[in-house]
Amino acid sequence: MLTRALGRTPHYVVAGGLAVLFLFPLLWSAWASVSAQPGTAQTSGYGLGNYRTLLDYDAGLWRYLLNSTVVSALTVALTLGVSLLGGYAFARFDFPGRNLLFLLTLAILMVPYATLLIPLYVLLGRLHLQNSLVGLSLVLTMFQLPFATFMMRISFEAVPRELEESALVDGCGTAGALRRILLPAVRPGLITVGLFAFLAAWNDFIAPLILISDSARAPLPLAVANLRQQSMGAVDYGATEAGVVVLAVPCLLLFLLLQRHYVQGFMSGALKG
């Protein structure tokens, strides 16, 4: 027992070091958001002055949180819906050009993110979706679909075909088998895709910067970036760190709540066959 524990000690040391490395910036932001700093609302001691600055900034913190929530919810819903059907089609149906179409879908990942934003901005203008949360959600969904479709394909391929065939023999149609048999089986993959889509939409900065011009429609990352600039070019580090903490809390909570399913989703493709 002692030998086994000693043999695992290097792993524990490495894992502990990585945990400290990743947690340190979050803990530093949390400390800086409540501590006194020159040029901030918290001039002495510890308190929530920086959070009050964030709360009252421009359209208000609750407005920016609502915008981020709407964008994230739409992105997650659209990504899950499209990638679910796309992954199912690529995994279960044989049609001409299937693999080529799948490779073209994945090839979107090789296109630099920023290079597509200006053409998409023009396209959204023609669709009357410029400066709208729906248009922003569509753009963020497009960039999530290649990875999401890939994840859903390997999730469906990890499910034995015999389960679906048994449902079809028992009288289920294709849609019924998908809803009753396959959806519960690929739930870890769906949660992984949804979590990635949420994190990308919640934290994205460059797409709102290009596509949103009305400050009242800005998501929280863009509002925090605008907040940090005070008069005479000074930076309100306290309010900025408060915004970082507010942005990080939902991501941490979701990841901790869904961690088990997240790991299973990534393992589904590795366990195929």
C-alpha positions in Angstrom: 0.0 0.0 0.0 2.8 2.4 0.9 4.7 1.5 -2.2 1.6 2.2 -4.3 1.1 5.6 -2.6 4.7 6.6 -3.1 4.5 5.6 -6.8 1.5 7.9 -7.3 3.2 10.8 -5.5 4.7 12.4 -8.6 1.2 12.4 -10.2 -0.3 14.1 -7.2 2.5 16.7 -7.2 2.0 17.4 -10.9 -1.8 17.6 -10.6 -1.5 19.9 -7.5 0.9 22.2 -9.3 -1.3 22.4 -12.4 -4.3 23.1 -10.1 -2.4 26.0 -8.4 -1.3 27.3 -11.8 -4.8 27.4 -13.2 -6.5 28.6 -10.0 -4.1 31.4 -9.2 -5.4 33.9 -11.8 -9.0 33.3 -10.6 -8.0 33.8 -7.0 -6.0 36.9 -7.9 -9.0 38.4 -9.7 -11.3 37.7 -6.8 -8.9 39.3 -4.4 -8.2 42.3 -6.6 -12.0 42.9 -7.1 -12.5 43.5 -3.4 -9.2 45.2 -2.4 -8.4 48.9 -2.4 -6.6 50.2 -5.5 -5.9 53.8 -6.8 -8.4 55.1 -9.2 -11.2 52.7 -8.3 -14.4 52.9 -6.2 -12.7 50.8 -3.5 -10.3 53.4 -2.0 -9.6 51.8 1.3 -9.9 48.4 3.0 -11.9 45.6 1.4 -15.4 45.8 0.1 -17.8 45.7 -2.8 -17.2 49.2 -4.2 -15.9 47.8 -7.5 -18.9 45.6 -7.9 -21.2 48.6 -7.3 -19.3 50.4 -10.2 -19.9 47.4 -12.4 -23.5 47.2 -11.3 -24.3 50.8 -12.3 -22.2 51.1 -15.4 -24.0 52.4 -18.5 -27.1 50.1 -19.2 -26.4 48.2 -15.9 -24.9 44.9 -15.1 -28.3 43.0 -15.2 -28.8 44.2 -18.7 -25.4 42.9 -19.8 -26.0 39.6 -18.0 -29.3 39.3 -19.7 -27.7 39.9 -23.1 -25.0 37.3 -22.5 -27.6 34.8 -21.2 -29.8 35.3 -24.3 -26.8 34.9 -26.7 -25.5 31.9 -24.8 -28.9 30.2 -24.7 -29.6 30.7 -28.4 -26.1 29.5 -29.3 -26.4 26.4 -27.2 -29.9 25.5 -28.5 -28.9 26.1 -32.2 -25.6 24.2 -31.8 -27.3 21.2 -30.1 -30.1 21.0 -32.6 -28.0 21.2 -35.7 -25.1 19.1 -34.5 -27.5 16.4 -33.2 -29.1 15.9 -36.6 -25.8 16.4 -38.5 -23.9 13.9 -36.3 -26.7 11.4 -36.5 -26.8 11.7 -40.3 -23.0 11.3 -40.7 -22.9 8.3 -38.2 -25.9 6.3 -39.4 -26.6 7.1 -43.1 -24.5 6.2 -46.1 -24.9 8.7 -48.9 -22.6 9.8 -51.7 -19.9 12.3 -50.6 -20.5 11.7 -46.9 -16.9 11.7 -45.8 -16.0 14.6 -48.2 -18.9 16.7 -46.7 -17.7 15.8 -43.2 -14.2 16.9 -44.0 -15.5 20.2 -45.5 -17.4 20.8 -42.3 -14.2 20.2 -40.2 -12.2 22.4 -42.6 -14.1 25.5 -41.2 -11.8 25.0 -38.2 -8.8 25.9 -40.3 -10.2 29.3 -41.3 -9.0 32.1 -39.0 -11.9 33.3 -36.9 -11.4 37.0 -37.4 -11.2 36.8 -41.2 -14.8 35.7 -41.5 -16.3 38.4 -39.3 -16.3 41.2 -41.8 -18.0 39.2 -44.6 -20.5 37.9 -42.0 -21.1 41.5 -40.8 -22.0 42.4 -44.4 -24.2 39.3 -44.8 -26.1 40.0 -41.5 -26.7 43.6 -42.8 -28.5 42.2 -45.8 -30.5 39.9 -43.6 -31.4 42.8 -41.3 -29.6 41.1 -38.4 -26.8 43.5 -37.8 -26.5 44.8 -34.2 -28.8 42.0 -32.9 -28.4 39.2 -30.4 -30.0 36.8 -32.8 -27.4 37.6 -35.5 -24.6 37.3 -33.0 -25.9 33.9 -31.9 -26.0 32.7 -35.5 -22.4 33.6 -36.0 -21.2 32.0 -32.8 -23.2 28.9 -33.7 -21.5 28.6 -37.1 -18.1 28.5 -35.5 -19.2 25.9 -33.0 -20.8 23.5 -35.5 -17.6 21.8 -36.8 -16.4 20.6 -33.4 -20.0 19.9 -32.3 -20.8 17.8 -35.3 -17.6 15.9 -34.9 -18.4 15.2 -31.2 -21.9 14.1 -32.0 -20.8 11.8 -34.8 -18.3 9.9 -32.6 -21.0 9.8 -29.9 -23.5 8.1 -32.2 -20.9 5.8 -33.6 -20.1 4.6 -30.1 -23.7 3.4 -29.7 -24.2 -0.2 -31.0 -26.3 -0.3 -34.1 -28.2 -3.3 -32.7 -30.0 -1.0 -30.2 -31.4 1.1 -32.9 -32.2 -1.9 -35.1 -34.1 -3.5 -32.2 -36.2 -0.3 -31.8 -37.0 -0.3 -35.5 -38.0 -3.9 -35.4 -40.3 -3.2 -32.5 -42.1 -0.6 -34.5 -40.2 2.6 -33.8 -39.6 4.9 -36.7 -36.2 6.6 -37.3 -37.3 9.7 -35.3 -38.7 7.5 -32.5 -35.5 5.5 -32.2 -33.5 8.7 -32.2 -35.7 10.2 -29.4 -36.2 7.1 -27.2 -33.0 5.1 -27.7 -30.2 7.2 -29.1 -30.7 10.5 -27.3 -30.3 8.9 -23.8 -27.2 7.0 -25.0 -25.5 10.1 -26.4 -26.4 12.4 -23.5 -22.7 12.8 -22.4 -21.8 14.0 -25.9 -24.7 16.4 -25.9 -23.7 17.9 -22.6 -20.1 18.2 -23.8 -21.2 20.1 -26.9 -23.6 22.3 -25.0 -20.9 23.1 -22.4 -18.4 24.1 -25.1 -21.0 26.2 -26.9 -21.9 28.0 -23.7 -18.3 28.7 -22.8 -17.6 30.0 -26.2 -20.7 32.2 -26.4 -20.4 33.5 -22.8 -16.8 34.5 -23.1 -16.5 35.7 -26.7 -15.3 39.2 -27.2 -14.2 39.8 -30.8 -17.5 38.8 -32.4 -19.6 41.2 -30.3 -17.0 43.9 -30.8 -17.5 43.7 -34.6 -21.2 42.9 -34.8 -22.7 44.9 -31.9 -22.7 48.7 -32.0 -25.4 49.5 -29.5 -24.0 49.5 -26.0 -27.4 48.4 -24.6 -27.2 45.2 -26.6 -23.6 44.4 -25.7 -22.9 41.1 -23.9 -20.9 41.3 -20.6 -17.4 40.7 -22.0 -17.7 43.7 -24.3 -19.2 45.8 -21.5 -16.3 44.9 -19.2 -13.8 45.9 -21.9 -15.5 49.3 -22.3 -15.8 49.8 -18.5 -12.0 49.5 -18.0 -11.3 52.7 -19.8 -11.8 55.8 -17.6 -11.0 59.4 -18.3 -7.5 60.4 -19.2 -6.8 56.9 -20.3 -6.7 55.4 -16.8 -7.8 51.8 -16.3 -10.3 50.9 -13.6 -8.6 47.6 -12.6 -10.9 47.0 -9.7 -14.1 47.1 -11.7 -12.4 45.1 -14.5 -11.5 42.4 -12.0 -15.0 42.4 -10.7 -16.3 41.8 -14.2 -13.9 39.0 -14.6 -15.2 37.3 -11.5 -18.8 37.7 -12.6 -17.9 36.2 -16.0 -16.0 33.3 -14.4 -18.6 32.2 -11.8 -21.2 30.7 -14.2 -18.5 28.9 -16.1 -17.0 27.4 -13.0 -20.4 26.3 -11.6 -21.5 24.7 -14.9 -18.2 22.9 -15.3 -18.3 21.5 -11.8 -21.9 20.4 -12.1 -21.4 18.7 -15.5 -17.9 17.5 -15.1 -18.8 13.8 -15.0 -20.8 14.0 -18.2 -18.2 16.1 -19.8 -15.5 13.5 -19.2 -17.8 10.7 -20.5 -18.5 12.7 -23.6 -14.9 12.9 -24.5 -14.3 9.2 -23.7 -17.2 8.1 -25.9 -15.1 8.1 -29.1 -12.1 6.5 -27.3 -14.3 3.6 -26.2 -15.8 3.0 -29.6 -15.8 -0.7 -30.4 
